[in-house]
Amino acid sequence: QKPSTMVVLLKRTILLLFVQCFLLELSFAYSTRAGHCVTGPQIGEESGGVHGREGSGSLSDGGFVLSFSNTTLESDSLIEINKEQTHVVRLEGATFRGFLIRISGKNGEELQDSLTEIDSETQLLPSTGENTGLLSSACAENVVGLCHTGAEDKEGIVTEFRFNFEAELQVEVTVVTNNQGIGQNDWFYSAFDVNVRPPPKLIDGLQHCQSWCSTIPTPWFSGDTDVYPKCDWVFSCSSCDECKQGARKIRRRR
């Protein structure tokens, strides 16, 4: 028996509503959380092209700065931070709407508890196994991810990082600045190297910041095994202010 006109119209209406809901989900997939926690500049692919296949460059190209304990991270430098210390992490600069900070260990370190939500503008993605989706996005089990909770304009966000073991980490940041429609969002991506190390050695009762420490050209910190940095000179320079910083740039990548 041929279906009635009313039944056909009803089916078409349901189908149209389904398609509209699907498109709406795509258009606003990242309004209340990051839709993925994948390594690399993958927001264009993982969003199905909603955010534009190609980004607009690095964080610095967009006017953004990421810092650990007031030390700015740069793509061509290595940052070293103290273990067993809470570091204030700031993402700021130009106005933005969405973001994802993803931290992974180069040797598989378990980092899922290393970041902290400290205000209503940030939320942790679950570290339950990598997944992509509007409501089900998640990071790998040993990866930590922090993202936005809304699509309103932001001048910056603050979080805290703490890890109690030595580690070599990769910090990846994606920032979305606007949503003009499917395939036209502006987004920026950068990856940074961060090493977690013990704090400089100190010897109680000794003066270990001599006045001449700052005049010697030897670096305070160094990732070069052939260099003996001043912050390791426990009898002379290791308690200078330069060695007490919570985060420091120690070398340039080659």
Phi, psi and omega in degrees: 000135182288130181296149180290160179301323181297318180295318179298315179297322179296316179296319179295321179296317179297317179297317180297318178296321178298315180296317180296321178294321179297315180293324178295320178298318179296316185294328184239029186298335185248019185285328183244356175186161174291138184275000179202169175220047184268144178291148177091174179281069190255007184299326180296320180281314185292339178269008182068023180090358181301320182268012182086133184294326183249136178278182183256010176122199181277173177303317181295329176297329179269359180085022183255152180226134172247131181227148172244121179048047176069010174255122183286132175276140178230146186295336183256020178223159178256132178255137176243131180234159181281139172285164179056032178222139179276126182248128176283126181249128181235135170243117186206181182128243179285166177290138178217173182240310181241156179201161172217123170253118183241125181238127180227155178264138182290344178243024176077022180300145180274109189247008190299339180252016188273338177256154183231136171281126180238000174205177186282353181273354182233152175211147177273135170282145179295142177260068187244010185119130187302129181207149180242136178163160183301313183248354188241012181298141182205159178263164172301160189297334181253016182243145176247139179225135178235137183215184182282166174244351180203167185261013179288158178297141180231141174269343180170165176225157180230138173217180178231142180237137176211131177218133191264008183228157175293141184196157170248117189244156168242125178252118181247135182230128173242133180233131175253127184264332180202168180226098183260002183130173186303126174078011185233016178285146172267126177218155186227150183215139173213153175238142184228151175262129178227123176256137176259123186225163173296152177292162179304146181285138177233149177240117184300142175084359180248146174273110182236045165215082181287155183297336183274354184303317185287345183271348183273134185287353178300137181294152177292318178230154178202140174269001181272121182293344179273356181249133177257094190291155185297330181289353173261002178275083192294338182265358186220315191233354192290345178255013175295156182303326180298333181271346183269354180299142181290337178214145182209149175274128187245341177193168173262142174291146176258000000 
